Amino acid sequence: MPATDAGAVRGDPRFLAPYDVRLRAGSPAPGAGVPVPGGGDRDLYGNPVPDPPNLGADQGRGK
Protein backbone atom coordinates (compact mmCIF):
# COMPACT_ATOMS: atom_id res chain seq x y z
CA MET A 1 0.00 0.00 0.00
CA PRO A 2 1.40 3.37 -0.91
CA ALA A 3 2.27 5.67 1.97
CA THR A 4 0.17 8.35 0.27
CA ASP A 5 -3.05 6.27 0.40
CA ALA A 6 -5.20 8.24 2.85
CA GLY A 7 -7.74 5.39 2.99
CA ALA A 8 -5.21 2.69 3.85
CA VAL A 9 -5.88 0.66 6.99
CA ARG A 10 -2.75 0.06 9.00
CA GLY A 11 -2.45 -1.90 12.19
CA ASP A 12 -3.15 -5.27 13.72
CA PRO A 13 -6.26 -6.86 12.14
CA ARG A 14 -6.88 -8.59 15.50
CA PHE A 15 -7.54 -12.09 14.19
CA LEU A 16 -8.72 -14.64 16.76
CA ALA A 17 -5.65 -16.83 16.11
CA PRO A 18 -2.92 -17.22 13.44
CA TYR A 19 -5.07 -19.66 11.46
CA ASP A 20 -8.46 -18.20 12.40
CA VAL A 21 -9.16 -15.05 10.39
CA ARG A 22 -12.34 -14.13 12.27
CA LEU A 23 -12.00 -10.66 13.76
CA ARG A 24 -11.81 -9.77 17.44
CA ALA A 25 -13.33 -6.63 18.91
CA GLY A 26 -11.21 -3.57 18.26
CA SER A 27 -10.13 -4.64 14.77
CA PRO A 28 -9.72 -1.81 12.24
CA ALA A 29 -11.18 -4.07 9.49
CA PRO A 30 -14.98 -3.77 10.05
CA GLY A 31 -16.52 -1.38 7.55
CA ALA A 32 -13.15 -0.55 5.97
CA GLY A 33 -13.67 -2.47 2.71
CA VAL A 34 -15.25 -1.61 -0.60
CA PRO A 35 -18.02 -3.60 -2.33
CA VAL A 36 -16.83 -6.05 -4.99
CA PRO A 37 -19.21 -6.36 -7.95
CA GLY A 38 -20.33 -9.98 -8.22
CA GLY A 39 -18.55 -10.78 -4.94
CA GLY A 40 -21.52 -12.55 -3.41
CA ASP A 41 -23.67 -11.76 -0.44
CA ARG A 42 -22.14 -14.15 2.15
CA ASP A 43 -18.66 -14.47 3.64
CA LEU A 44 -16.51 -17.55 4.27
CA TYR A 45 -18.51 -18.30 7.44
CA GLY A 46 -21.97 -17.73 5.94
CA ASN A 47 -22.43 -14.25 7.40
CA PRO A 48 -24.16 -11.62 5.24
CA VAL A 49 -21.80 -9.07 3.70
CA PRO A 50 -22.53 -5.61 5.16
CA ASP A 51 -22.36 -2.31 3.32
CA PRO A 52 -19.65 -1.18 3.55
CA PRO A 53 -18.01 -4.59 3.86
CA ASN A 54 -15.23 -5.53 6.27
CA LEU A 55 -11.70 -6.13 5.05
CA GLY A 56 -10.95 -9.83 4.79
CA ALA A 57 -12.95 -13.04 4.97
CA ASP A 58 -14.94 -12.32 8.17
CA GLN A 59 -18.01 -10.16 7.55
CA GLY A 60 -19.70 -11.14 10.82
CA ARG A 61 -18.21 -8.42 12.98
CA GLY A 62 -19.62 -4.92 12.77
CA LYS A 63 -18.04 -1.65 13.77
Contact map, one row per residue, 1 for C-alpha under 8 A:
111010010000000000000000000000000000000000000000000000000000000
111110000000000000000000000000000000000000000000000000000000000
111111000000000000000000000000000000000000000000000000000000000
011111000000000000000000000000000000000000000000000000000000000
111111110000000000000000000000000000000000000000000000000000000
001111110000000000000000000000000000000000000000000000000000000
000011111000000000000000000000000000000000000000000000000000000
100011111100000000000000000000000000000000000000000000000000000
000000111110000000000000000110010000000000000000000000000000000
000000011111000000000000000100000000000000000000000000000000000
000000001111100000000000000100000000000000000000000000000000000
000000000111110000000000001100000000000000000000000000000000000
000000000011111000000010001110000000000000000000000000000000000
000000000001111100000011111000000000000000000000000000000000000
000000000000111111011111001000000000000000000000000000000000000
000000000000011111011111000000000000000000000000000000000000000
000000000000001111111000000000000000000000000000000000000000000
000000000000001111111000000000000000000000000000000000000000000
000000000000000011111000000000000000000000000000000000000000000
000000000000001111111100000000000000000000000000000000000000000
000000000000001111111110000000000000000000000000000000011100000
000000000000001100011111000000000000000000000000000000001100000
000000000000111100001111101010000000000000000000000000000100100
000000000000011100000111111000000000000000000000000000000000100
000000000000010000000011111000000000000000000000000000000000100
000000000000010000000001111100000000000000000000000000000000000
000000000001111000000011111111000000000000000000000000000000000
000000001111100000000000011111010000000000000000000000000000000
000000001000100000000010001111111000000000000000000001110000000
000000000000000000000000001111111000000000000000000011100010111
000000000000000000000000000011111000000000000000011111100000011
000000001000000000000000000111111100000000000000000111100000000
000000000000000000000000000011111110000000000000000111100000000
000000000000000000000000000000011111000000000000000111000000000
000000000000000000000000000000001111101000000000001110000000000
000000000000000000000000000000000111111000000000000000000000000
000000000000000000000000000000000011111000000000000000000000000
000000000000000000000000000000000001111100000000000000000000000
000000000000000000000000000000000011111110000000000000000000000
000000000000000000000000000000000000011111100000100000000000000
000000000000000000000000000000000000001111100001100000000000000
000000000000000000000000000000000000000111111111100000000010000
000000000000000000000000000000000000000111111111100000001111000
000000000000000000000000000000000000000001111110000000001100000
000000000000000000000000000000000000000001111110000000000100000
000000000000000000000000000000000000000001111111000000000000000
000000000000000000000000000000000000000001111111100000000111000
000000000000000000000000000000000000000011100111110000000011000
000000000000000000000000000000000000000111100011111011000011000
000000000000000000000000000000100000000000000001111111000010000
000000000000000000000000000000100010000000000000111110000000000
000000000000000000000000000000111110000000000000011111000000000
000000000000000000000000000001111110000000000000111111100010000
000000000000000000000000000011111100000000000000110111111110110
000000000000000000000000000011111000000000000000000011111110000
000000000000000000001000000010000000000000000000000001111110000
000000000000000000001100000000000000000000110000000001111110000
000000000000000000001110000000000000000000111010000001111111100
000000000000000000000000000001000000000001100011110011111111110
000000000000000000000000000000000000000000100011100000000111110
000000000000000000000011100001000000000000000000000001000111111
000000000000000000000000000001100000000000000000000001000011111
000000000000000000000000000001100000000000000000000000000000111
